[in-house]
């Protein structure tokens, strides 16, 4: 979440960590450097030059990396439905500043490629694969969206490594307001449950959060499909005010991206037999 301070005059943004235990101010410099690719970030994080992983369906030719620290709450101002695709136009003066065709912006956690930008708005095409895998298909004119630009090589990793490749959608099961924070309980699809651990990180609609509690996937007996498990995340006041999670209600879908490191580790433990 962007917090205004005088440092913005020299191109610096002060962010607030939106995780459960995240009352730590963080800064990111956008004045210099280039966007970090997912491969570069993973290699730097693991210090393992042999680490390789499956490239998920994506909008960009360049695999940008985000941190799940939302910069701006934008608004969908136009939505054009196309055959097996859609074109979004989003108002977001902060993330649009200096943006041009080919740049990446995460919208509710989905990495999209800018096709045009002017007057504080940008447009992006969303392919059918993304519409079927994420909650972007539920957006309409006037919908609020979380926006973030990619991490740069000279930036700080304020949240966790986020690719902008949504793994699937979850459903908000419960919202429990507290005196100083809200707790969301979210159903997690069975294929994603194995990547989630308590006190680990997960991106929910593009917001980096800490898993404060979880329940395992339920089995209904031999031959029966597994029921969804759930996770809980706690939202501090900044997250409630600066992101879409402050207004999400039970029954609504959210985009989920599990920790990319877990997926790379799983692949490595499998012996790297897949191409």
Number of C-alpha atoms within 10 A of each C-alpha: 24 17 16 12 10 10 11 12 9 10 12 16 21 18 20 23 24 29 28 21 14 16 12 11 12 17 18 17 18 19 12 11 12 13 22 20 18 21 18 15 19 21 14 11 11 13 10 10 11 9 15 16 20 10 10 12 13 21 21 15 8 15 21 28 27 31 23 36 31 31 22 21 23 24 20 20 17 17 17 12 13 12 7 11 16 18 16 23 21 26 26 23 18 18 22 23 14 11 21 16 13 15 20 28 25 27 23 30 33 30 30 25 23 22 18 16 22 14 10 15 21 26 24 23 19 23 18 14 13 22 15 14 17 23 22 22 15 10 15 15 14 14 14 20 25 27 31 29 26 26 27 21 17 15 18 13 17 23 25 23 24 32 29 33 28 26 18 20 23 25 20 21 17 15 16 10 12 11 6 9 16 18 17 23 21 27 25 24 20 17 12 18 19 13 18 19 19 13 16 15 26 28 29 22 31 34 31 27 27 25 20 20 15 20 15 15 19 13 13 10 8 7 7 8 11 15 15 20 18 24 24 23 22 26 25 22 14 17 24 17 14 18 26 21 20 15 9 15 14 13 13 14 21 25 23 30 26 25 20 20 17 14 15 17 14 14 17 15 10 10 8 12 8 8 6
